[in-house]
Amino acid sequence: MFRALARAIHHHRGLVFAASAVFLALAIAALVRGGRLSTGVVEGTEAERAQQLASATTVGSTDTTLAVVFHSDTLRNTSKEFQDALKGTLEAAAKLPSVEGVLSPLGAPKAVAAQLQASTGHDTLALVRLKGDIREATRAFPEVRAVLSAGPLQATLTGRIAFIDALNQLLEEDLLRAELISFPLALLVLLRVFRTWVASLLPLVVGGLAVLSGVAGVFALSHFTDMAQYTINVVSLIGMGVAIDYSLFIVSRFRSELEREQGIEAALERTLDTAGRAVAFSGLAVAVGLAGLLFYRGSYLSAMGIGGALVVAFAVVFALTVLPALLSWLGPRVNRGRVPFPSLFADKEGLWHGLATWVMRHPVLVLVPTLLILVAVGLPFMRLQLAATDITALPAETEARRGAESLQKLFPRQAANGLVVVVQFPSGSAFTAERMGALYDKSRQLARLPGVIGVDSIVNLKETMDRDAYQELPDFPEEMLPPEFSQARDAYLHGSVTVMRVLTEAPASSQAARDIVETIRRERAVGDGTLLVAGQTASDVDAGHFVRAHTPRAIAFVMGLMCVVLFVLLGSVVLPLKAMFMNLLSIAGSFGALVWIFQEGHLSGLLNFEPGPIEPSLPVLLFCALFGLSMDYEVLLLSRMREEWERTHDNAHAVAEGLERTGGLITSAAAIMVAVFAAFSLAHVVVVKAMGVGMAIAVALDATLVRILLVPAMMRLFGDFNWWAPKVLSRWLSLAHQAHGPSERPPH
């Protein structure tokens, strides 16, 4: 099949170029159209359901409410000039079609107004609630910010929407910066490998096409399904690495075949029948790994899996079509533009053969300390803590971060971590004597919990009112209700739903805050109503439960299907199982390093970030992506060993020769991967930074300790058993290969 593909491309390369140009035009059109990217949510959790119920109330709509701190260096916040300026700005904002309501000291009850005036005398807080869901509010944010910032007072905006807007801008900047850095670094490594400009630029062309097409695909899909903004960075990170690696394998093999003084067509056939086949299986392995994310249906992780698999598919397709067409057109000209660089790892004839031979002479001496090193690196993963990205993920100079810090300093009660407790009654109104009594009891019970500093609710308006007084309110005529209640009713009540805000000084991502959530959830009954908890801490708890519940099936799927793919490629049941074990070792090492660096804060000064819990999606993304990426090198190395084993049936020779033929290529490919991934370590967003660092560490471990030391040592210990498979499976595989026609082996 691969030989036929090579012949077709060689004779119809003009058609390949034309089809690629049409596809490129469509991709650019999709990029110009743009996408509807979101922050990503986990659907179906208690926190998400509770937030939907709470959003109908003012107190519960925190996701779409902006906190605006107005400041003047000269004017007192109680002066007429300050208040006139504040009034003009807020009235202009209230006229915007996207603004639903404004709460400020102007016209608010005295008790509320006092909480919105800072003791500094120069600062005032206003809460601006936007219409629609968080997507609609985020799209309207730039216009609202422009109006609020246009007045004579200094306005600093913060809140969930401001955080999302700043995060999206930083993600775009991080992506551009990483690409500007990774391309030159990758080119430098390619020049060291190929020592010609033409050969070195070809992988970058394929990488650029793959990433551009992958991002365009994500934009197109975002109009039909929820695609998180992070997906673009994930697509760029994975797409650039695999596309350049695949192109490296193919260009390297094509140049090698040309040196045998064969024609261009014959060289192309042999290239696709060997390196092309390895690229196809490698792409399949990466796609299988990313397909594990599809088990997280109902979350943005599944969409990331689709985006990642899409860009890998583009990388494989371009590497097997556009790149061969370019090689066919160039022929020997692929070696033009000589660069006076020493070749990377390839000049020392026999280096890898000698290393593999030495390792196989001392397998236990190599295996034990290498395993201990990997286990030691992975041990910190046992201390993993998960929490969603919060405002601390933003650089200190961003407006949303500065606003949050000002809020914490000037208005600590408003800035306190607020757990949104939602009580839903089966029918009717929450405003009945019996239900007000039940709410009163629950609010006092919550206030007594360790770590809780206060409760805001419809039954906490006046300390002088007791339980009986609150129960009498539903019987009062509308005009006789206390003014505090009339104004607070819309804030806390909506039909059969009421909202309470439980305040704690414990940070949202802390274990103390999680303990409060778990304690509140133990008692669900509030009269005849049911209690639910929303808010950032509750979302973190639910996201952790979601990930833990879906991960076993995802891991079983990825590992099981990967074993099948490797068996079809290698014809052994032992090698796939060993590959699973070694992949887990390198990934565990990456996870341990991730916790040690980003959670516990080591190297925080060097990498410029604030340590904290790990984003729940990060370990999942890394596992699914790295499990497939690690197979790149596994497929290349073991397939070459398999060739030698079938020719000589000498296990030691097959291992040494396989490493000799692929060791330099694997190291070069890993160097490119590390360069691409490390470029993302300069990102401002900690999640992107952590993913780049984690993947760079995993690839480095995989290409050094695992492939160069562990593989030869374990291959030596297992001996001929490496190539064993049950006769039934071997016979089935032989019949399958015969059904697809014989495949020529490359010359040795």
Sequence and secondary structure as in RCSB ss.txt:
>XXXX:A:sequence
MFRALARAIHHHRGLVFAASAVFLALAIAALVRGGRLSTGVVEGTEAERAQQLASATTVGSTDTTLAVVFHSDTL
RNTSKEFQDALKGTLEAAAKLPSVEGVLSPLGAPKAVAAQLQASTGHDTLALVRLKGDIREATRAFPEVRAVLSA
GPLQATLTGRIAFIDALNQLLEEDLLRAELISFPLALLVLLRVFRTWVASLLPLVVGGLAVLSGVAGVFALSHFT
DMAQYTINVVSLIGMGVAIDYSLFIVSRFRSELEREQGIEAALERTLDTAGRAVAFSGLAVAVGLAGLLFYRGSY
LSAMGIGGALVVAFAVVFALTVLPALLSWLGPRVNRGRVPFPSLFADKEGLWHGLATWVMRHPVLVLVPTLLILV
AVGLPFMRLQLAATDITALPAETEARRGAESLQKLFPRQAANGLVVVVQFPSGSAFTAERMGALYDKSRQLARLP
GVIGVDSIVNLKETMDRDAYQELPDFPEEMLPPEFSQARDAYLHGSVTVMRVLTEAPASSQAARDIVETIRRERA
VGDGTLLVAGQTASDVDAGHFVRAHTPRAIAFVMGLMCVVLFVLLGSVVLPLKAMFMNLLSIAGSFGALVWIFQE
GHLSGLLNFEPGPIEPSLPVLLFCALFGLSMDYEVLLLSRMREEWERTHDNAHAVAEGLERTGGLITSAAAIMVA
VFAAFSLAHVVVVKAMGVGMAIAVALDATLVRILLVPAMMRLFGDFNWWAPKVLSRWLSLAHQAHGPSERPPH
>XXXX:A:secstr
 HHHHHHHHHHTHHHHHHHHHHHHHHHHHHHHH   EE   BTTSHHHHHHHHHTTSTTT GGGEEEEEEE SSS
 TTSHHHHHHHHHHHHHHHTSTTEEEEE STTS HHHHHHTB TTSSEEEEEEEESSSHHHHHHHHHHHHHHHHS
SSSEEEEESHHHHHHHHHHHHHHHHHHHHHHHHHHHHHHHHHHH BHHHHHHHHHHHHHHHHHHHHHHHHHTTTS
 EETHHHHHHHHHHHHHHHHHHHHHHHHHHHHHTTT  HHHHHHHHIIIIIHHHHHHHHHHHHHHHGGGGSTTBH
HHHHHHHHHHHHHHHHHHHHTHHHHHHHHHGGGGG SB     SS SSTTHHHHHHHHHHHSHHHHHHHHHHHHH
HHHGGGGG  B    GGGS TTSHHHHHHHHHHHH HHHHSEEEEEEEE SSS S SHHHHHHHHHHHHHHHTST
TEEEEESTT S TT  HHHHHHGGGS GGGS HHHHHHHHHHEETTEEEEEEEESS TTSHHHHHHHHHHHT  E
ETTEEEEEESHHHHHHHHHHHHHHHHHHHHHHHHHHHHHHHHHHHS SHHHHHHHHHHHHHHHHHHHHHIIIIIT
 TTHHHHT     B THHHHHHHHHHHHHHHHHHHHHHHHHHHHHHHH  HHHHHHHHHHHHHHHHHHHHHHHHH
HHHHGGG SSHHHHHHHHHHHHHHHHIIIIIIIIIHHHHHHHHGGGGG   HHHHHHHHHHHHHT        
